[in-house]
Amino acid sequence: MLYVSLNVRLLLLVRDPRGTMQSRKHRDWCPGNPDCDRPSHLCRDLIDDYRTSEILLKKYPSRFRTLRYEDLSLNPYEMTQDVLQFFGLPFDPMVEEFLDTHTKLNIGGVSSTFRDSKTAPFHWKEDLSWEEITEIEEDCTKAMDMWGYRRAHNYTELIQKQFDPLVLPAPFS
Ligand SMILES: *[C@@H]1O[C@H](CO)[C@@H](O)[C@H](O)[C@H]1NC(C)=O
C-alpha cells in the first residue's frame, strides 16, 4: 500500500556480464576486489535479480520493469521514449537534444557520457581475450540464459559480424 501511495516506479537496468567485466577492468577501484572483479559474484547477483524481477512483475506489473543496456543503446530514441512513458514523463526536446549529442560519437575517457551507442556495449568482443570471455561464460551460463545473452561457441563464431550476443525478444518485454 505504501508503494502505491508514493507512486513508486522502479527500473532495473541489466548489462551483458562480458561487457560489465570489460568495463570494470578500466577502473582502478575494481581489480583485486572480489565483489567487483569476479564474474561468479556478478552473475549470482544477475540470477537473484532475475528471480526478484519475476516476483515484482507479478505483484506490480505497471510499477516495475527491466531494461537491457544493449537494447537501450541500439535503439536509444525508441527506448528512451518507452522509459519516460513508463515513468509518466514527457519526451522533452532537451532529452532529444541530449540523445542527438551524446549517442553518436566517442569523445573523452572511460567515464565520458559521449559515446557511439551502437558500438559501446560490444567493445568486450575486441577488448577481452577469448580466454577471459570463456571464463565469464562458464561462470555466467545460467545468468546469460535468463537475461537473453548468447554465448559464443568458439572464437571464429565470436568475431563474425553476424554473431549477435542478444537473444530477442528481451526477457519480460
Ligand atoms: C564454431 O561454432 C559454430 C556454432 O556452433 C559452428 O558452426 C562452427 O563449426 C564452429 N567452428 C569451429 C572452428 O569449431
The ligand as an SDF file (V2000), in Angstrom:
LIG
                    3D

 14 14  0  0  0  0  0  0  0  0999 V2000
   32.1120  -22.7300  -34.1110 C   0  0  0  0  0  0  0  0  0  0  0  0
   30.7860  -22.8050  -33.6360 O   0  0  0  0  0  0  0  0  0  0  0  0
   29.8020  -22.7720  -34.6500 C   0  0  0  0  0  0  0  0  0  0  0  0
   28.4270  -22.7060  -33.9740 C   0  0  0  0  0  0  0  0  0  0  0  0
   28.2350  -23.7660  -33.0760 O   0  0  0  0  0  0  0  0  0  0  0  0
   29.9610  -23.9750  -35.5490 C   0  0  0  0  0  0  0  0  0  0  0  0
   29.0160  -23.9400  -36.6000 O   0  0  0  0  0  0  0  0  0  0  0  0
   31.3770  -23.9790  -36.1510 C   0  0  0  0  0  0  0  0  0  0  0  0
   31.5850  -25.1610  -36.8840 O   0  0  0  0  0  0  0  0  0  0  0  0
   32.4250  -23.8820  -35.0350 C   0  0  0  0  0  0  0  0  0  0  0  0
   33.7330  -23.6720  -35.6450 N   0  0  0  0  0  0  0  0  0  0  0  0
   34.8290  -24.2740  -35.2090 C   0  0  0  0  0  0  0  0  0  0  0  0
   36.0960  -23.8900  -35.8900 C   0  0  0  0  0  0  0  0  0  0  0  0
   34.8200  -25.0920  -34.3000 O   0  0  0  0  0  0  0  0  0  0  0  0
  1  2  1  0
  1 10  1  0
  2  3  1  0
  3  4  1  0
  3  6  1  0
  4  5  1  0
  6  7  1  0
  6  8  1  0
  8  9  1  0
  8 10  1  0
 10 11  1  0
 11 12  1  0
 12 13  1  0
 12 14  2  0
M  END
$$$$
